């Protein structure tokens, strides 16, 4: 049987997809990227914001056509959209044969077997515990880097976010399981491990009674074969001194921190249900840069949250200018049904949201260009990600760049390199978001 697997949404979702692919390939299912020849089509869906929801629905509808006219015998929908809208999917898209919720991905083979036996299948477990998968995970990111999901769910209950309702409360994965996963990944060629969760900084609190991300970093740093360990999704109020200490002492841990703050105006932060205020954000950023002078700080912002005035927007612009984030993403606010913020008064027009977002990204382009220019002459290690077509140049990433969200360094060389190679480069030039370099 041939399987087409479509994974949508975030890197946490991708880890679930890789476990499902591992289960299915252990049953001799063959992967294909051709929907016309697929016997089984599985869509791991997302519904975090409206655009993601629309992408998931459109993908399901498109794949449903192959149930009518193609070779597809089983159409399965898993993940966040399935968890949230299982009844609507059943009613509106009857071509879907099986639905698995976010905490049921270990049942993927049972779902496929049931459908091939001409039965429908549904499994939406309670959002407690972590599915146990004994099969080997299949890494789909190219083999030289992989995501390690260290926890599931979230307890923060920000007013704009549906994650707690579709992923459940925060649940850490036991450290020994993570270390074993990491060892297996490294043994199979993974050199960069990217730690992800809805929030990584709270890791271990539910299992061990204390924040334990620093202990996990200590253990991962000892694994042979790993070159970089990168930390994503650190809430600023939860960053703690032992974590900073571990980033300094563990040489494999990148001096890189993804710290989503969403806004800087105190009133907006309060209405968002965030746990920090502007002064605390400023202090956290300054402290990190004092302790780790070469740290790269990434953040994300929401533009056009209900009640955001032009004055609040200008305050955020000044904050961006003052804080000089190394990496920054900005998104327009998306009102999600079932969240408190969707019912707030003073919703912002889409055109105004888009204008706010454009302002932010235009300013950030200036900030990052100045930052990149300041790197000219420095020496950095880079992961090779591919070759520039028809040129003696390669695309790489430095410790300052997480895959798929940050920039690249374009490396001029006559040498022959392959994806996953690690080279030391000297920065020779800068673009708005990317660098130019040469191999030393």
C-alpha positions in Angstrom: 0.0 0.0 0.0 1.1 3.5 -0.7 0.7 6.4 1.7 0.6 10.1 1.1 1.1 11.9 4.4 0.4 15.7 4.6 1.6 17.4 7.8 0.3 21.0 8.3 0.9 23.5 11.0 3.7 23.7 13.6 6.8 21.7 14.3 5.1 20.1 17.3 2.5 18.7 14.9 5.3 17.6 12.6 6.8 15.4 15.5 3.4 13.7 15.9 3.4 13.2 12.1 6.8 11.6 12.2 5.7 9.1 14.9 2.7 8.2 12.8 4.8 7.7 9.7 7.1 5.4 11.8 4.1 3.3 12.9 2.8 3.0 9.3 6.1 2.2 7.7 6.7 -0.5 10.2 3.6 -2.2 8.7 5.2 -2.1 5.2 3.3 0.9 4.0 5.3 2.7 1.3 5.5 6.5 1.2 4.6 8.5 -1.9 4.3 12.1 -2.8 1.9 11.4 -5.6 -1.7 11.7 -4.5 -3.0 10.0 -7.6 -1.3 6.7 -6.6 -1.9 6.8 -2.9 -4.0 4.1 -1.3 -4.0 5.9 2.0 -4.0 9.7 2.5 -3.5 11.1 6.0 -3.7 14.8 6.8 -2.3 16.0 10.2 -4.3 19.2 10.5 -3.9 22.6 12.2 -6.5 25.2 13.3 -4.4 27.5 15.5 -5.4 30.6 13.5 -8.0 31.1 10.8 -5.6 30.9 7.9 -4.3 27.5 9.2 -7.9 26.3 9.6 -8.7 27.3 6.0 -5.6 25.6 4.7 -6.5 22.4 6.6 -10.1 22.4 5.3 -9.1 23.1 1.7 -6.5 20.3 1.9 -9.0 17.8 3.2 -11.5 18.8 0.5 -8.8 18.5 -2.2 -7.8 15.1 -1.0 -11.4 14.0 -0.7 -11.6 14.2 -4.5 -9.2 11.2 -4.7 -11.7 9.1 -2.7 -14.1 9.7 -5.6 -11.8 9.4 -8.6 -8.4 8.1 -7.5 -7.0 5.0 -6.0 -7.5 6.3 -2.4 -9.1 3.7 -0.1 -8.6 5.5 3.2 -8.8 9.2 4.0 -7.7 10.0 7.6 -7.7 13.3 9.3 -5.7 13.8 12.5 -4.5 16.6 14.7 -5.9 19.9 15.9 -8.7 20.4 13.4 -9.9 16.8 13.9 -9.8 17.4 17.7 -11.8 20.6 17.5 -14.3 19.9 14.7 -14.7 16.2 14.5 -18.5 16.4 14.2 -18.4 19.1 11.5 -15.8 17.0 9.5 -18.0 13.9 9.7 -21.1 15.9 8.5 -19.6 18.2 5.9 -16.9 15.9 4.4 -18.3 12.4 4.4 -15.3 11.1 2.3 -13.3 11.2 5.6 -13.1 7.7 6.9 -11.3 8.1 10.2 -10.6 10.9 12.7 -7.9 10.9 15.3 -7.5 13.6 18.0 -4.3 15.3 19.1 -3.7 12.7 21.8 -4.5 9.6 19.8 -1.9 9.5 17.1 -0.6 6.2 18.4 -3.8 4.6 17.0 -3.0 5.5 13.4 -2.5 1.9 12.3 -5.7 0.8 14.0 -7.5 3.5 12.1 -6.1 2.5 8.8 -6.9 -1.2 9.4 -10.4 -0.4 10.3 -11.0 1.7 7.2 -9.5 -0.9 4.9 -11.9 -3.4 6.4 -14.8 -1.0 5.3 -15.4 0.5 8.7 -15.2 4.1 9.9 -12.9 4.9 12.9 -12.8 7.6 15.5 -10.5 8.1 18.5 -10.5 11.2 20.6 -8.9 10.4 23.9 -9.0 12.7 26.9 -6.2 15.2 26.8 -4.2 13.7 29.6 -1.0 11.6 29.4 1.3 11.2 26.4 0.7 8.5 23.7 3.3 5.8 23.8 4.8 4.8 20.5 7.3 1.8 20.3 8.0 2.1 16.6 11.0 4.2 15.4 10.1 7.8 14.4 10.8 8.7 10.7 12.5 12.1 10.5 11.2 14.2 7.6 13.4 17.3 7.9 16.3 16.1 5.8 18.1 14.0 8.4 20.6 16.6 9.7 18.3 18.4 12.1 15.2 17.2 14.0 12.7 18.6 16.5 12.4 17.1 19.9 9.0 17.7 21.5 9.6 17.9 25.2 6.0 18.6 26.4 2.4 18.7 25.3 -0.3 21.2 26.1 -0.4 24.5 27.9 -1.7 26.0 31.1 -1.3 29.7 30.3 -4.9 30.3 28.9 -4.0 33.4 26.9 -7.3 35.0 25.9 -6.6 34.7 22.1 -5.4 31.1 22.1 -7.2 27.8 21.7 -4.3 25.5 22.4 -5.4 24.4 25.9 -8.7 23.3 24.6 -7.3 21.2 21.7 -4.0 20.0 23.3 -4.9 19.9 27.0 -2.9 21.0 30.1 0.9 21.0 30.2 2.4 17.6 30.3 6.2 17.0 30.3 7.6 14.0 28.6 9.9 12.1 31.0 13.5 13.0 30.7 14.8 9.4 30.2 12.4 9.1 27.2 13.7 12.3 25.6 17.3 11.3 26.1 16.7 8.0 24.4 14.9 9.7 21.5 17.8 12.1 21.2 20.4 9.3 21.2 18.5 7.5 18.5 18.2 10.7 16.4 21.9 11.4 16.8 22.9 7.8 15.9 20.9 8.3 12.7 22.8 11.4 11.6 20.9 14.3 13.3 23.4 17.0 14.3 21.0 19.7 15.4 18.3 19.1 17.9 15.6 21.7 18.3 13.6 21.6 21.5 9.9 22.5 21.1 6.7 22.6 23.1 4.0 25.1 23.6 6.3 26.4 26.3 9.7 24.8 26.9 10.7 26.8 30.0 8.2 25.0 32.2 9.6 21.6 31.3 9.6 19.1 34.2 7.6 21.2 36.7 4.6 18.8 36.5 6.8 15.7 36.7 9.7 16.7 39.1 8.2 19.5 41.1 10.7 22.0 39.6 11.7 23.5 36.3 14.1 21.1 34.8 15.0 22.3 31.3 18.5 23.0 32.5 18.9 19.4 33.6 17.6 18.1 30.3 20.2 20.4 28.5 22.9 18.9 30.6 21.9 15.4 29.6 21.5 16.2 25.9 24.8 18.0 25.8 26.6 14.6 26.6 25.2 12.8 23.5 27.8 12.0 20.9 27.1 13.3 17.4 25.0 16.3 18.3 26.6 19.6 17.3 23.8 22.1 18.2 20.9 22.1 20.6 18.4 24.9 20.0 15.7 26.1 22.4 12.3 27.4 21.1 9.2 28.9 22.7 10.5 30.2 26.0 8.0 32.4 27.8 9.8 35.4 29.2 8.4 35.2 32.7 9.6 31.6 33.1 13.2 32.1 32.0 15.3 31.3 35.1 18.9 31.6 36.2 19.8 27.9 36.1 18.6 27.8 32.5 20.8 30.6 31.6 23.7 29.0 33.4 23.2 25.8 31.5 23.2 27.6 28.2 26.6 29.1 29.1 28.2 25.9 30.3 26.9 23.4 27.7 28.9 24.1 24.6 26.4 22.4 22.2 23.5 24.7 23.3 23.1 27.5 20.8 23.2 31.0 22.2 19.8 31.5 20.7 16.5 31.9 22.5 13.0 32.1 21.0 10.9 34.3 23.4 7.4 35.1 22.1 6.2 38.3 23.8 3.2 39.2 21.6 3.1 42.9 22.6 4.7 45.4 24.9 1.8 47.7 25.9 0.8 46.8 29.5 -3.0 47.1 28.8 -2.8 44.9 25.7 -0.7 42.4 27.6 -3.3 42.4 30.4 -6.1 41.8 28.0 -4.2 39.1 26.3 -3.8 37.3 29.6 0.0 37.5 29.5 2.0 37.2 32.6 4.5 40.0 31.9 4.5 43.8 31.6 6.7 46.0 29.5 9.3 46.8 32.2 9.7 43.1 33.0 10.2 42.3 29.3 12.9 45.0 29.0 14.6 43.7 32.1 14.5 40.1 30.9 16.0 41.1 27.5 18.8 43.2 29.1 19.6 40.4 31.6 19.9 37.8 28.9 22.2 40.0 26.9 24.3 40.8 29.9 24.7 37.1 30.8 25.2 35.9 27.2 26.6 38.8 25.1 26.4 36.9 21.8 22.8 35.6 22.3 20.4 35.8 19.4 16.9 36.7 20.6 13.8 35.9 18.5 10.3 37.0 19.2 6.8 37.1 17.8 4.2 39.9 18.0 0.5 40.1 17.4 -0.7 43.1 15.4 -4.2 44.5 15.8 -5.3 42.8 19.0 -8.8 44.1 20.0 -8.5 47.6 21.5 -5.0 48.3 20.1 -4.9 52.1 19.4 -2.5 53.9 17.1 -0.7 55.1 20.2 -0.3 51.5 21.5 1.0 50.5 18.0 3.5 53.4 18.1 4.6 52.2 21.6 5.3 48.8 20.2 7.2 50.3 17.3 9.4 52.2 19.7 9.9 49.1 21.7 11.1 47.2 18.6 13.5 50.0 17.8 14.9 50.1 21.4 15.1 46.3 22.0 16.6 45.5 18.6 15.5 41.9 18.4 17.8 39.8 16.2 14.8 37.9 14.8 11.1 38.9 14.8 7.9 37.6 13.3 4.7 39.6 13.3 1.2 38.2 12.7 -2.2 39.9 12.4 -4.6 39.0 15.2 -7.0 36.2 14.3 -10.2 36.0 16.4 -10.7 32.3 17.2 -14.2 31.1 18.2 -14.4 29.9 21.7 -11.7 32.3 23.0 -12.4 35.3 25.2 -10.7 37.7 22.9 -13.0 36.9 20.0 -15.8 38.4 22.1 -13.9 41.5 23.1 -15.2 44.9 22.0 -13.2 47.2 19.7 -12.1 44.5 17.2 -9.7 46.0 14.7 -10.4 46.2 10.9 -8.4 43.8 8.8 -6.9 46.6 6.8 -5.6 48.3 10.0 -4.2 45.0 11.3 -2.3 44.6 8.0 -1.0 48.2 8.2 0.3 47.6 11.7 2.0 44.4 10.6 3.6 46.0 7.6 4.9 48.8 9.8 6.5 46.3 12.2 8.1 44.3 9.6 9.5 47.3 7.7 11.1 48.6 10.9 12.4 45.1 11.8 14.0 44.9 8.3 16.0 48.0 9.2 17.0 46.6 12.6 18.1 43.3 11.3 20.0 44.8 8.4 22.1 46.9 10.9 22.6 43.8 13.0 23.8 41.8 10.0 26.1 44.5 8.8 27.7 44.5 12.3 28.6 40.8 11.7 30.8 41.4 8.7 34.3 40.1 9.5 33.1 37.7 12.2 33.6 33.9 12.0 30.7 31.5 12.4 29.9 27.8 11.9 27.2 27.1 9.4 25.1 24.1 8.5 24.8 23.5 4.8 21.1 23.4 3.7 21.5 23.2 -0.1 23.2 24.6 -3.2 22.4 27.7 -5.2 21.4 26.6 -8.6 24.0 27.2 -11.4 26.4 29.0 -9.0 29.4 28.0 -6.9 27.5 28.9 -3.8 25.7 27.1 -1.0 22.9 28.0 1.4 23.6 27.6 5.1 22.4 28.4 8.6 24.4 29.8 11.5 23.5 29.3 15.2 21.6 32.6 14.8 19.0 30.9 12.5 16.4 28.3 13.2 15.2 26.4 10.2 12.1 27.7 8.3 11.7 30.8 10.4 15.0 32.7 10.2 17.5 33.7 7.6 20.4 32.1 5.7 24.0 32.6 4.9 25.0 32.3 1.3 28.5 30.8 1.1 30.7 31.2 -1.9 33.1 28.3 -2.5 34.6 26.1 -5.1 34.4 23.1 -2.7 31.8 20.4 -3.1 29.5 20.3 -0.1 26.4 18.3 0.8 23.4 19.1 3.0 24.3 18.6 6.6 27.9 19.5 6.3 29.2 21.9 9.0 31.7 24.5 7.8 33.4 27.5 9.4 32.8 30.7 7.4 33.7 34.3 7.5 30.9 36.8 7.0 31.7 39.1 4.1 28.4 40.8 3.4 24.8 41.4 4.5 21.3 41.6 3.0 18.1 42.6 4.9 17.6 39.2 6.4 20.6 37.1 5.1 24.3 37.0 5.2 27.1 36.4 2.7 30.2 34.4 3.6 33.2 32.4 2.5 34.7 29.2 3.8 37.8 29.8 5.9 
